[in-house]
Every structure is written in structure tokens, then in C-alpha cells.
Amino acid sequence: MRLDQPRVELRPRSPWEAMELGTALVRTHARAIWLPWLLVTLPVFAVVNAIGWFTGLLPWMGLAMWWLKPVFDRIPLFVLSQSLFGEAPGVRATLAAQRTWAWRAMPAYLTWRRLGPTRALYLPVDLLEGGANPGPRRRVIGGSVRGTAFLSTLVCIGFEAALLFGAYALVMVFVPVEFMSESARAMWALLTEEPPPWVHLAGNAVAWLAVSLIEPFYVGAGFGLYLDRRTQIEGWDIEIAFRRMRRRLQALLPLLLVACVLGLSMPKAAQAQQAPTTPADAAPTPTPKHAPKPAAKTDNKKSSATQPPTLPMVFPQVQDPARFDKAVERAYADPLLSPKRTDKHWERRKPAKPGEPRKPGKFPAIFGKIIAAIGEYGLWLLAALLVGLVVVSHRQWWPWLRGIAPPPRSAATPVASEPHLSPDALPDDIAGAARQLWQDGRKRRALALLYRASVAGMVARTGAVLVPGATEAECLRAARGLRDQEDRDAFGRMVRVWQYAAYAERLPDDGDFEGLLAGLGGRFGWAA
């Protein structure tokens, strides 16, 4: 990790500022994130939904794509981590890294950690740091931002849900106002009453688009919180400042050496200029034996006192210590550097004296007596209940206890199957019987007869086995085995007419009934 080349300003931030930093990084490197995301997730989406289409599990494929989100989260996390202290990786480098990078932590994030509310915060710990025993590091990184990470998860879930339901509501924008009620009912029936496969596929596609739009921002917010915690714990901002200072001093080192050499040589030059000159041929003056020696220390002090200060010559700008102390005080007064917290707690008005035993209050004693009474009498009530059960059930256990065979069981009442599952209950002339019931005013009985006959014909052609009490949705699912599309359409029309009549009290008119009777008779071989 090259701390000397950060692309952002690493400093202590509040949790919300850290999340904003992560989302800003995602916006900055949008192309490097979303292009590999689409190239990876789109083929996976196609394969998963193709499997669901052929296996009949298409409604569950959206959940499968949602469950695989930790695997896809490696893409934005890889790009953000590489671009923080260097250039953003290219598309090929990102795709190549997905084959081998950080797969060791995926089994945990696809099983017991999948529903963790702080996944975005702990993903960098497990994927970027690695190593054994990451639990203590996760607890340290979590610290005071665990609640913020949980709130970010809730916010992103809300955004995804808003996009999903907004896309569904967008369909109703294109419906004219005069047809709004009918279209709403038809849309609701399409979504709830055995929707076709393309409806599930469209829903999965909308969910995938919502996740693709929101998930990188979710990972970026967690990465921003992770960076802020590492900065606060390890002092990255201080280390970066010292590294920058070292680079500046290294650039000024030659000048400092020259200045030091000049500073050391200047006092000698000054002394040479102040010394009196004597002619070369002048004879030295004899010094008496008892003459006093010159005071060397006094001369040195005088010469040093006459020298100008050399500090301004080396450092052109000398800071005032008082101003520096005030700047330090202002820095320490910053709430981000010295946060303060107010704790409130209750204290007794009359605190107990030290060494005096504390007397229990009246309420705990009364509460204990109530619990004891409930426990005592509750046990007696439980014992009485057990005795009563034994007495009531003596007919079942008494013969067994005496070694007598159990009494013969009464014959079970045969379960009556649904009328539409029994082809024997149908009349020989189905069309004539239905038309007679319709003319007699028993229209629901006529539609019920046609529905039972249609189900019987469908079962005979497909060989499907319907359970007793099969619903209309189960019958429609079994009707997929009909070979002809016209047969499936005719059966679906009959089911819809029967549902409108049975649940909405909407009966067809005489013309629609005759058309329905003729269509069903032509498809299922009745004489209409």
C-alpha cells in the first residue's frame, strides 16, 4: 500500500462524510466499475434464468441473483482499492482479477454471513487484508461505525425496492385513464394468478437492473467507512504528512548543507577581518615574563556577541513560537480531533453510606413472593392437568396396559374427491346438459359442469395426476402438457370464465356462453 501517493485526502472524518467519500469514489471511477460489472453479471443472469426457464423455477432465479451479490461486490471493491493509491485498473485487469482474487472469503459470505447487515464494512477486512483470524480486526474496524453501516444497508435496500416497484408502476403510466380500473385488475391477475414465464423474466431483469445501479454505491459507502477507521486507528494522515515533509527536506538537503558550511566559515572570516595587521618586517614586541595573559574567554564572548544571528540565513521564514502554540491549541479544540460525549445516568438522591449494607426495596420482595406463589401453585395445577389427561385417555392406554388388543378401528369414511377430478360424474351429453342448466337459470351449475369436463379432458390428454381439491392454478400448470396451443388457450379461457363467475359474480351472456360451449366442444370432442 503506497501511502505516499494517495488520490484522496486521508483525514479523520465523521461516518457520514466517510460514506460520502466512498460514493464519490464510485462516481469518479464509474466506467471502471460498471463496465466489468455488466460484463460479469449479464452472462450470469442469462445462464441462471435459462436454467430457471427449463426447470420451471424461474420465479426463484431472482432470489439466486440476489444471493450472489457478495461475489459481484468484489468488482467495485477491487477497483476502489487499486485506484486509491494509484491509477484505476482497466477492464481487462479487473476481469482477470475476478478469476482468482478473494475467493477464499466467499463461502462464508454466501452462507452464514450473507444476511449480515454490515457486510459492506467487513468486506474490505476479509478481501483486502486477508490473513488468518480476521474476527478481532473486524471488531476493531467496526467500532463506533457499526450502526452507520447498518443504516447504509437499510437505505440501499430502500432504494432498490423503490426502483423495483417504481418500474412496475411505470407500466400504468401508459394506460389510458378510462381503462385504468380494468387494466389494474388485469395486471394484478397477471402477477398473481399463474403469471406466464415472461412476467417472471421481466421481474428478474428489473431486479437485476436495480441491484446493478445501487450495489456499487453500497460497496463504496462501506469502503469509505473502512478507510476512515483505518485512518483514525493507524494515523494514516500523520504518516502521510511526515512522508511529505521528508520529501521536501530531501529536496532542500543540498541547500541546507551549503548553508551550514557557510555558517561555520563565517565566524572565522569575521575574526580575520577584525585582527590588526602588522608589517611583515616589523620585529615582534618582546613580552615581559610577568605580563598578564590575554583573557581568551572574554574575547570569545565579545566576538560571539558581535556576530549577527545565523538562523534567518538558513531558514528564511522563522515561525513565532507563540503563534505556533495558538495554532496547536486551535487544532486540539477541533471536535473531530478531540470529540466529547455527554453521558447521562441516574443517581440516588440519598446515596448509601460506604460500608453500610444495602437494604432491599419492597418491590423486589413482593415480586419474589408472587413468583414463588406462581411456581408453587403452578406446579400443582400442572400435576392436576396431567392427572386429568391420564383419566380422559384411559380408553387408549388401559387396554394396552392390560395386554388386551386394541379395539377394532371403525371403518374410515371415504374421502369424497372433487367433482372435477372424477370423470364418472360427468353426463354423457356434456354440451346438452350444460345448455339445459343454462336455460333453466342455473348458470353457475352450467359453468361448473363445463369446468369439470374441461379438467377431465385435460387430465385424459396429458396424463397429469391432480391431488384432491386441486386449485385453478394447479390445473393451469398441468395444462401446460397439452400439445396444441389452441387447447391450452381454450382451457385457460374456461378457467378465467369460471373464476369470474365463482369469485366475482360475473356471468357471461348467452352469446358468450354459446361461443365458449362451441369452442370447448371443438377442442375436447363434445357434441355441441
C-alpha positions as CSV (number, residue, x, y, z in Angstrom):
1,M,0.0,0.0,0.0
2,R,1.7,3.2,-1.2
3,L,0.6,5.8,1.4
4,D,2.9,8.4,-0.2
5,Q,0.6,8.6,-3.3
6,P,-3.0,8.9,-2.1
7,R,-5.6,10.0,-4.6
8,V,-7.8,11.4,-1.9
9,E,-7.2,13.4,1.3
10,L,-6.9,10.9,4.1
11,R,-8.0,12.6,7.3
12,P,-10.4,11.7,10.2
13,R,-14.0,12.2,9.1
14,S,-17.4,11.7,10.5
15,P,-19.1,8.4,9.5
16,W,-21.5,10.1,7.1
17,E,-18.6,12.1,5.5
18,A,-16.7,8.8,5.1
19,M,-19.7,7.2,3.3
20,E,-20.0,10.3,1.1
21,L,-16.3,9.9,0.2
22,G,-16.9,6.3,-0.8
23,T,-19.8,7.1,-3.1
24,A,-17.8,10.0,-4.6
25,L,-15.0,7.5,-5.5
26,V,-17.6,5.3,-7.1
27,R,-18.9,8.2,-9.2
28,T,-15.3,9.1,-10.2
29,H,-14.4,5.6,-11.4
30,A,-17.9,4.8,-12.8
31,R,-16.7,3.4,-16.1
32,A,-14.0,1.2,-14.5
33,I,-16.7,-0.2,-12.1
34,W,-19.9,-0.6,-14.1
35,L,-18.4,-1.9,-17.4
36,P,-16.8,-5.0,-15.7
37,W,-19.9,-5.3,-13.6
38,L,-22.1,-5.7,-16.7
39,L,-19.7,-8.0,-18.4
40,V,-19.7,-10.3,-15.4
41,T,-23.3,-10.2,-14.1
42,L,-25.1,-10.2,-17.5
43,P,-23.8,-13.7,-18.6
44,V,-24.5,-15.0,-15.1
45,F,-28.1,-13.5,-15.3
46,A,-28.6,-15.2,-18.7
47,V,-27.4,-18.6,-17.5
48,V,-29.3,-18.5,-14.2
49,N,-32.6,-17.5,-15.9
50,A,-32.1,-20.1,-18.7
51,I,-31.8,-22.8,-16.0
52,G,-34.9,-21.5,-14.3
53,W,-36.8,-21.4,-17.6
54,F,-36.2,-25.0,-18.4
55,T,-36.6,-26.3,-14.8
56,G,-39.8,-24.4,-14.1
57,L,-38.1,-22.5,-11.2
58,L,-37.9,-19.1,-12.9
59,P,-39.5,-17.2,-10.0
60,W,-36.7,-18.3,-7.7
61,M,-33.9,-17.1,-10.1
62,G,-34.3,-13.5,-8.9
63,L,-33.5,-14.7,-5.4
64,A,-30.5,-16.6,-6.7
65,M,-29.1,-13.5,-8.3
66,W,-29.7,-11.5,-5.2
67,W,-27.9,-14.2,-3.1
68,L,-24.8,-13.9,-5.3
69,K,-24.3,-10.2,-4.6
70,P,-21.2,-10.8,-2.4
71,V,-19.5,-12.4,-5.4
72,F,-20.2,-9.4,-7.6
73,D,-19.2,-7.0,-4.8
74,R,-15.6,-7.9,-5.4
75,I,-15.6,-5.9,-8.7
76,P,-16.2,-2.4,-7.2
77,L,-14.1,-3.2,-4.2
78,F,-11.1,-4.2,-6.4
79,V,-11.4,-1.0,-8.5
80,L,-11.7,1.3,-5.5
81,S,-8.8,-0.3,-3.6
82,Q,-6.5,-0.1,-6.6
83,S,-7.4,3.4,-7.6
84,L,-7.0,4.8,-4.0
85,F,-3.2,4.8,-4.2
86,G,-2.7,4.6,-7.9
87,E,-4.4,4.5,-11.3
88,A,-7.7,2.8,-11.7
89,P,-7.3,-0.7,-13.2
90,G,-8.5,-1.3,-16.7
91,V,-11.4,-3.6,-17.7
92,R,-9.2,-6.5,-18.6
93,A,-7.2,-6.3,-15.4
94,T,-10.4,-6.2,-13.4
95,L,-11.9,-9.2,-15.2
96,A,-8.7,-11.1,-14.9
97,A,-8.6,-10.5,-11.1
98,Q,-12.1,-11.8,-10.6
99,R,-10.9,-15.3,-11.6
100,T,-8.6,-15.7,-8.6
101,W,-8.9,-12.7,-6.3
102,A,-10.6,-13.1,-2.8
103,W,-12.4,-16.3,-3.5
104,R,-11.3,-17.7,-0.1
105,A,-13.8,-15.5,1.8
106,M,-16.7,-16.1,-0.5
107,P,-18.0,-19.4,1.1
108,A,-18.6,-17.5,4.4
109,Y,-20.3,-14.6,2.7
110,L,-22.6,-16.9,0.7
111,T,-23.7,-18.8,3.8
112,W,-23.8,-17.6,7.4
113,R,-22.6,-14.1,6.7
114,R,-24.9,-13.5,3.7
115,L,-27.6,-11.7,5.7
116,G,-25.1,-9.6,7.8
117,P,-26.3,-6.0,8.0
118,T,-22.6,-4.7,8.0
119,R,-21.4,-6.7,5.0
120,A,-20.0,-3.7,3.1
121,L,-17.9,-2.6,6.1
122,Y,-16.4,-6.1,6.7
123,L,-15.8,-7.0,3.1
124,P,-12.5,-4.9,2.9
125,V,-11.2,-6.5,6.0
126,D,-11.6,-10.0,4.6
127,L,-10.9,-9.4,1.0
128,L,-8.1,-6.7,1.1
129,E,-6.3,-7.6,4.3
130,G,-6.8,-11.4,4.3
131,G,-4.8,-13.4,6.8
132,A,-6.0,-15.8,9.5
133,N,-8.3,-15.0,12.4
134,P,-9.9,-11.8,11.0
135,G,-12.5,-11.7,13.8
136,P,-10.6,-9.3,16.1
137,R,-9.8,-7.0,13.2
138,R,-13.5,-6.9,12.2
139,R,-14.4,-5.9,15.7
140,V,-11.8,-3.1,15.8
141,I,-12.8,-1.8,12.4
142,G,-16.5,-1.9,13.3
143,G,-16.0,0.1,16.5
144,S,-18.4,3.0,16.6
145,V,-19.4,2.9,12.9
146,R,-21.3,-0.4,13.0
147,G,-24.6,1.3,13.4
148,T,-23.9,3.6,10.5
149,A,-23.0,0.6,8.3
150,F,-26.4,-1.0,9.3
151,L,-28.2,2.2,8.4
152,S,-26.5,2.3,5.0
153,T,-27.7,-1.3,4.4
154,L,-31.3,-0.2,5.1
155,V,-31.0,2.8,2.9
156,C,-29.7,0.8,-0.1
157,I,-32.4,-1.8,0.4
158,G,-35.0,1.0,0.3
159,F,-33.5,2.4,-2.9
160,E,-33.6,-1.0,-4.6
161,A,-37.2,-1.5,-3.5
162,A,-38.2,1.9,-4.8
163,L,-36.6,1.2,-8.2
164,L,-38.3,-2.2,-8.4
165,F,-41.8,-1.0,-7.5
166,G,-41.3,2.2,-9.5
167,A,-40.7,0.1,-12.6
168,Y,-43.9,-1.8,-12.0
169,A,-45.8,1.4,-11.5
170,L,-44.3,2.8,-14.7
171,V,-46.4,0.4,-16.7
172,M,-49.6,2.0,-15.6
173,V,-48.4,5.4,-16.9
174,F,-49.0,4.2,-20.5
175,V,-52.6,3.0,-19.7
176,P,-55.4,5.5,-20.6
177,V,-57.4,6.8,-17.7
178,E,-60.7,5.4,-18.9
179,F,-59.2,1.9,-18.9
180,M,-57.3,2.2,-15.6
181,S,-59.5,0.1,-13.4
182,E,-59.8,-2.8,-15.8
183,S,-56.0,-2.6,-16.6
184,A,-55.2,-2.6,-12.9
185,R,-57.3,-5.7,-12.3
186,A,-55.8,-7.4,-15.3
187,M,-52.3,-6.6,-14.2
188,W,-53.0,-7.9,-10.7
189,A,-54.4,-11.1,-12.1
190,L,-51.4,-11.4,-14.4
191,L,-49.0,-11.1,-11.5
192,T,-50.9,-13.3,-9.0
193,E,-52.9,-15.9,-10.9
194,E,-50.3,-18.1,-12.6
195,P,-48.3,-15.5,-14.5
196,P,-46.6,-16.6,-17.7
197,P,-42.8,-17.1,-17.7
198,W,-42.1,-13.8,-19.4
199,V,-43.6,-11.9,-16.5
200,H,-41.1,-13.7,-14.1
201,L,-38.3,-13.0,-16.5
202,A,-39.2,-9.3,-16.7
203,G,-39.3,-9.1,-12.9
204,N,-35.9,-10.7,-12.6
205,A,-34.5,-8.3,-15.2
206,V,-35.9,-5.3,-13.3
207,A,-34.5,-6.6,-10.0
208,W,-31.1,-7.1,-11.6
209,L,-31.1,-3.6,-13.0
210,A,-31.9,-2.1,-9.6
211,V,-29.2,-4.1,-7.9
212,S,-26.7,-3.2,-10.6
213,L,-27.4,0.5,-10.1
214,I,-27.4,0.6,-6.2
215,E,-24.9,-2.1,-5.2
216,P,-21.6,-0.3,-6.2
217,F,-22.7,2.7,-4.2
218,Y,-23.3,0.4,-1.2
219,V,-19.9,-1.2,-1.5
220,G,-18.3,2.3,-1.9
221,A,-20.0,3.5,1.3
222,G,-18.6,0.6,3.2
223,F,-15.2,1.1,1.7
224,G,-15.3,4.8,2.8
225,L,-16.1,3.8,6.4
226,Y,-13.3,1.3,6.3
227,L,-10.8,3.9,5.1
228,D,-11.9,6.3,7.8
229,R,-11.5,3.7,10.6
230,R,-8.0,2.8,9.3
231,T,-7.1,6.4,9.2
232,Q,-8.3,7.0,12.8
233,I,-6.6,3.9,14.2
234,E,-3.3,3.9,12.3
235,G,-2.9,7.6,11.8
236,W,-2.5,7.5,8.0
237,D,-2.9,11.3,7.8
238,I,0.1,11.8,10.2
239,E,2.2,9.3,8.4
240,I,1.5,10.9,5.0
241,A,2.4,14.3,6.4
242,F,5.7,13.0,7.7
243,R,6.5,11.4,4.3
244,R,5.7,14.7,2.5
245,M,8.0,16.5,5.0
246,R,10.7,14.0,4.3
247,R,10.5,14.6,0.6
248,R,10.7,18.4,1.0
249,L,13.7,18.1,3.3
250,Q,15.4,15.7,0.9
251,A,15.0,18.3,-1.9
252,L,16.4,21.0,0.4
253,L,19.2,18.9,1.8
254,P,22.0,20.3,-0.6
255,L,21.0,23.8,0.2
256,L,21.0,23.1,3.9
257,L,24.5,21.6,3.7
258,V,25.8,24.6,1.8
259,A,24.2,26.9,4.3
260,C,25.7,25.0,7.2
261,V,29.2,25.1,5.7
262,L,28.8,28.9,5.0
263,G,27.6,29.4,8.6
264,L,30.5,27.6,10.1
265,S,33.1,29.5,8.0
266,M,31.6,33.0,8.5
267,P,32.8,33.5,12.2
268,K,36.4,32.7,11.2
269,A,36.3,35.2,8.3
270,A,34.9,37.8,10.7
271,Q,37.7,37.3,13.2
272,A,40.3,37.5,10.4
273,Q,38.8,40.9,9.3
274,Q,38.9,42.2,12.9
275,A,42.5,41.2,13.6
276,P,45.1,44.1,13.3
277,T,47.6,44.0,10.5
278,T,51.3,44.2,11.3
279,P,54.1,44.8,8.8
280,A,56.0,41.8,7.7
281,D,59.4,43.2,8.6
282,A,58.3,44.5,12.0
283,A,60.1,42.8,14.8
284,P,57.9,41.1,17.4
285,T,57.4,43.1,20.5
286,P,59.0,41.4,23.5
287,T,56.7,40.2,26.1
288,P,57.7,40.5,29.7
289,K,57.8,37.4,31.7
290,H,55.3,38.6,34.2
291,A,52.9,40.2,31.8
292,P,49.3,39.2,32.2
293,K,47.9,36.7,29.7
294,P,45.1,37.8,27.4
295,A,41.6,36.7,28.5
296,A,40.6,34.2,25.8
297,K,37.2,33.6,27.2
298,T,36.3,37.2,27.4
299,D,37.4,37.8,23.8
300,N,35.3,34.8,22.6
301,K,32.2,36.1,24.3
302,K,32.7,39.5,22.8
303,S,33.2,38.1,19.4
304,S,30.2,35.9,19.6
305,A,28.2,38.8,20.9
306,T,29.2,40.9,17.9
307,Q,28.2,38.2,15.4
308,P,24.8,38.5,13.7
309,P,22.3,35.7,14.1
310,T,22.7,33.0,11.5
311,L,19.2,31.3,11.9
312,P,17.5,33.7,9.4
313,M,20.2,33.0,6.9
314,V,19.5,29.2,7.0
315,F,15.7,29.4,7.3
316,P,14.2,32.4,5.6
317,Q,10.9,32.2,7.5
318,V,11.2,31.6,11.2
319,Q,7.8,30.9,12.9
320,D,6.8,32.7,16.1
321,P,6.6,30.1,18.9
322,A,3.6,31.9,20.4
323,R,1.7,31.7,17.1
324,F,2.6,28.0,16.8
325,D,1.3,27.3,20.3
326,K,-2.0,29.0,19.5
327,A,-2.4,27.0,16.3
328,V,-1.8,23.8,18.2
329,E,-4.5,24.8,20.7
330,R,-7.0,25.5,17.9
331,A,-6.2,22.1,16.3
332,Y,-6.8,20.3,19.6
333,A,-10.1,22.2,20.1
334,D,-11.4,20.7,16.8
335,P,-14.3,18.4,17.7
336,L,-13.1,15.9,15.1
337,L,-9.7,15.6,16.8
338,S,-10.9,15.8,20.4
339,P,-14.5,14.5,20.4
340,K,-16.6,14.9,23.5
341,R,-19.5,12.9,24.7
342,T,-22.1,13.5,27.3
343,D,-23.3,10.5,29.4
344,K,-26.4,10.8,31.5
345,H,-27.2,8.3,34.3
346,W,-29.5,8.2,37.3
347,E,-28.2,8.6,40.8
348,R,-29.9,8.2,44.1
349,R,-31.0,11.3,46.0
350,K,-29.8,9.7,49.2
351,P,-26.8,7.6,48.4
352,A,-25.9,4.8,50.7
353,K,-23.0,5.4,53.1
354,P,-19.9,3.4,52.3
355,G,-19.7,0.2,54.3
356,E,-23.4,0.2,55.1
357,P,-25.3,-2.9,53.7
358,R,-27.9,-2.0,51.1
359,K,-31.5,-2.8,52.1
360,P,-33.7,-4.4,49.5
361,G,-36.7,-2.5,48.4
362,K,-40.3,-3.5,49.0
363,F,-41.0,-4.2,45.3
364,P,-38.3,-6.9,44.8
365,A,-39.6,-8.7,47.9
366,I,-43.2,-8.6,46.7
367,F,-42.2,-9.6,43.2
368,G,-40.3,-12.6,44.6
369,K,-43.3,-13.7,46.7
370,I,-45.5,-13.5,43.6
371,I,-43.1,-15.6,41.5
372,A,-42.8,-18.2,44.3
373,A,-46.6,-18.5,44.6
374,I,-47.0,-18.9,40.9
375,G,-44.3,-21.5,40.9
376,E,-45.8,-23.4,43.8
377,Y,-49.4,-23.4,42.7
378,G,-48.5,-23.7,39.1
379,L,-46.8,-27.0,39.7
380,W,-49.9,-28.2,41.5
381,L,-52.1,-27.1,38.5
382,L,-49.7,-28.8,36.1
383,A,-49.9,-32.0,38.1
384,A,-53.7,-31.8,38.2
385,L,-53.8,-31.3,34.4
386,L,-51.6,-34.3,33.8
387,V,-53.8,-36.5,36.0
388,G,-56.9,-35.3,34.1
389,L,-55.3,-36.1,30.8
390,V,-54.4,-39.6,32.1
391,V,-58.0,-40.2,33.2
392,V,-59.5,-38.9,30.0
393,S,-57.3,-41.0,27.8
394,H,-57.6,-44.2,29.8
395,R,-59.5,-45.9,26.9
396,Q,-56.4,-45.7,24.8
397,W,-53.8,-46.8,27.2
398,W,-55.8,-49.1,29.6
399,P,-56.3,-52.0,27.1
400,W,-52.6,-51.8,26.1
401,L,-51.6,-51.8,29.8
402,R,-53.7,-55.0,30.4
403,G,-52.3,-56.7,27.4
404,I,-55.5,-56.7,25.5
405,A,-55.5,-55.9,21.8
406,P,-56.8,-52.5,20.9
407,P,-60.4,-52.3,19.9
408,P,-61.1,-52.6,16.2
409,R,-61.0,-49.4,14.4
410,S,-64.1,-48.1,12.8
411,A,-64.2,-48.1,9.0
412,A,-62.8,-44.8,7.7
413,T,-65.2,-42.6,5.9
414,P,-64.2,-42.5,2.2
415,V,-63.0,-39.1,1.2
416,A,-65.0,-37.6,-1.5
417,S,-62.9,-36.3,-4.3
418,E,-63.5,-33.1,-6.1
419,P,-66.2,-33.3,-8.7
420,H,-63.9,-32.1,-11.4
421,L,-61.4,-34.9,-10.8
422,S,-64.0,-37.7,-11.3
423,P,-64.8,-38.2,-15.0
424,D,-67.6,-40.7,-14.0
425,A,-69.7,-37.9,-12.5
426,L,-70.0,-36.2,-15.9
427,P,-73.1,-36.8,-18.1
428,D,-72.8,-38.5,-21.5
429,D,-74.0,-35.4,-23.3
430,I,-72.0,-32.6,-21.6
431,A,-73.0,-29.9,-24.1
432,G,-76.7,-30.7,-23.8
433,A,-76.7,-30.9,-20.0
434,A,-74.8,-27.6,-19.7
435,R,-77.2,-25.9,-22.2
436,Q,-80.2,-27.2,-20.3
437,L,-78.8,-25.9,-17.0
438,W,-78.1,-22.6,-18.6
439,Q,-81.7,-22.3,-19.9
440,D,-83.1,-23.3,-16.5
441,G,-81.4,-20.3,-14.9
442,R,-78.8,-22.4,-13.1
443,K,-75.9,-20.7,-14.9
444,R,-73.2,-21.3,-12.2
445,R,-74.1,-25.0,-12.3
446,A,-73.7,-25.0,-16.1
447,L,-70.3,-23.3,-15.9
448,A,-69.2,-25.7,-13.1
449,L,-70.1,-28.6,-15.4
450,L,-68.1,-27.2,-18.2
451,Y,-65.1,-26.6,-15.9
452,R,-65.2,-30.1,-14.6
453,A,-65.5,-31.5,-18.1
454,S,-62.6,-29.4,-19.3
455,V,-60.4,-30.5,-16.4
456,A,-61.3,-34.2,-17.1
457,G,-60.5,-33.8,-20.8
458,M,-57.2,-32.1,-19.9
459,V,-56.2,-34.9,-17.5
460,A,-57.1,-37.5,-20.0
461,R,-54.9,-36.0,-22.7
462,T,-51.9,-35.1,-20.5
463,G,-51.9,-37.9,-18.1
464,A,-51.4,-35.5,-15.2
465,V,-52.3,-36.5,-11.6
466,L,-54.2,-33.9,-9.7
467,V,-54.5,-34.0,-6.0
468,P,-58.0,-33.8,-4.4
469,G,-59.0,-30.2,-4.1
470,A,-56.6,-29.0,-6.8
471,T,-56.9,-25.3,-7.4
472,E,-57.3,-23.5,-10.7
473,A,-53.6,-22.5,-10.7
474,E,-52.6,-26.2,-10.3
475,C,-54.9,-27.1,-13.2
476,L,-53.4,-24.4,-15.4
477,R,-49.9,-25.6,-14.5
478,A,-50.9,-29.2,-15.5
479,A,-52.5,-27.9,-18.8
480,R,-49.0,-26.9,-20.0
481,G,-48.7,-30.5,-21.0
482,L,-51.3,-30.1,-23.8
483,R,-49.6,-30.3,-27.2
484,D,-51.7,-27.8,-29.1
485,Q,-51.6,-24.1,-28.2
486,E,-55.3,-23.9,-29.1
487,D,-56.1,-26.5,-26.5
488,R,-54.2,-24.5,-23.9
489,D,-55.9,-21.3,-24.8
490,A,-59.4,-22.8,-24.7
491,F,-58.7,-24.3,-21.3
492,G,-57.3,-21.1,-20.0
493,R,-60.4,-19.2,-21.2
494,M,-62.6,-21.7,-19.4
495,V,-60.7,-21.2,-16.2
496,R,-61.0,-17.4,-16.4
497,V,-64.7,-17.6,-17.0
498,W,-65.2,-19.9,-14.1
499,Q,-63.1,-17.7,-11.8
500,Y,-65.1,-14.6,-12.8
501,A,-68.3,-16.5,-12.1
502,A,-67.3,-18.2,-8.9
503,Y,-65.4,-15.3,-7.2
504,A,-66.6,-12.1,-8.8
505,E,-70.3,-13.0,-9.6
506,R,-69.7,-12.0,-13.3
507,L,-71.5,-14.4,-15.6
508,P,-71.2,-14.3,-19.4
509,D,-74.1,-13.5,-21.6
510,D,-75.9,-16.1,-23.8
511,G,-73.7,-15.4,-26.8
512,D,-70.5,-15.8,-24.9
513,F,-71.8,-19.0,-23.3
514,E,-72.6,-20.5,-26.7
515,G,-69.2,-19.5,-28.0
516,L,-67.5,-21.0,-25.0
517,L,-69.5,-24.2,-25.4
518,A,-68.7,-24.4,-29.1
519,G,-65.0,-23.8,-28.6
520,L,-64.7,-26.3,-25.8
521,G,-66.7,-28.9,-27.7
522,G,-64.5,-28.5,-30.7
523,R,-61.3,-28.8,-28.7
524,F,-62.3,-31.6,-26.3
525,G,-64.6,-33.6,-28.6
526,W,-68.0,-32.8,-27.3
527,A,-71.0,-32.7,-29.5
528,A,-72.1,-29.1,-29.2
